[in-house]
C-alpha cells in the first residue's frame, strides 16, 4: 500500500503570515501521535505567490480520514482570543490537494 500526501494550500495575505506561522508553532505535536502519520511540513512561499503549503504524509487514505474524523477537530479548533473571542483566520482561502506516493528516494548515506 502506497503512502498518501495531503497538501493544504492556504492563501495568506502578507500581514497575516506571522500570525499563521505562530499558530502552527503553537500546535506543535498536534498531529504527530495520530495513527498512520508519517510527516508534516509548513512551507512558506519565497516569491510570486501568497500561498503557504501545509504538507502531511500518511500511511494510508483511511489513516488520514480517521484523523480528520477524530483528533483533527481539536488540532484545528481556534484558540480563544482576548475577551473569549475566536481569532480571525489567518488564511483567506484553502484548497486540499491529494496525492499517492508513486516514487520516493531517500538521500544517499
N, C-alpha and C positions, 0 to 999 in steps of 0.2 A: 504494500500500500504506500502510495506516494504522499509526502507531506503536502500541506496546503499553505499558501501565503495569502494573508488579507492585508490590503493596503487601504487605509482610510485617508482620502485626500481631503485635507482641510484648507479652506480658503481663509487666510488670516490677514487682516489689514496690518500694515506696518506698526501702528500704535498698539496693537494687541499681541505682538509676537512675544514680548517679555512675559505677559500675563499667561499666555498659553504654555510657555516653557516652564514657568513656575508651577502651574497647576499639574503638569505631568510629573515634575520632580517631586511634588508633594504626594503623588500617588505611587511613588516607587514601591515596588513589590506587590502592587495590587493584583497582578495577573500571574506572577511567577510561580505560584503554587498550584495553578489550575492544571488539572489532568490533561496531558497531551500538549501543553505549552512548550514550545521549542525556542522562542526568541522574540525580542522586541527591539525596535529602533525608532527613535523620533528623528526625522530628517528635516533640517532647516534649509530652506531654499537659499542659494547663494546669489543667483541673478535671474532676471527675466520672468519671475513668477512670484505670486504671493501665496503659493500653495505648499503647505507642510505635508509630508508623508508620514503616516504612522504605520510602521511595518511590523506585523506579527506573523510568526510561523507556528504552525500547529501540526501535530502528528496526523490528524485526520479532520475532515469536514465535521464529523459528528462531535469531536472534541471541541471544536470552535463553537458549534451550535449549543452544546451543553453549557459552555462558559457564558454564551450570550443569554441563555435562558436562566442562568443562576447567578453566579457571583459577579458578572459584568455589571449588573444593575447597581450594586454597591460601589464598584470601582468607578462608575461614571455618574454617580449621584453628585450633584453640585454641592460644594461645601457652603455652609451658611456664611453670609457676609455680615458686616456690621448691622446691628439692628435686627438680626434674624432674617434679612432679605437674601434671596438667592442671587449670586452674582450673574451678571450678563455673560453669555457665552463669548469666548474669545474668537471663535471662528464664525464666519458669516455664511458658510456653506460646507457641505460634507458629501462625499461620494465614496462608496466602498467598492474596491476592485478585488476580485478573487482569482487566484491562480493555483494551478497544480504544479509542484516542482517536478520538472522533467529531467533536469540535469543539475548537479551541484558538485562543485570542485573545491576541495579544501586546499589551503596553502601547502606548499611543499615544506617538509620539515628538515 
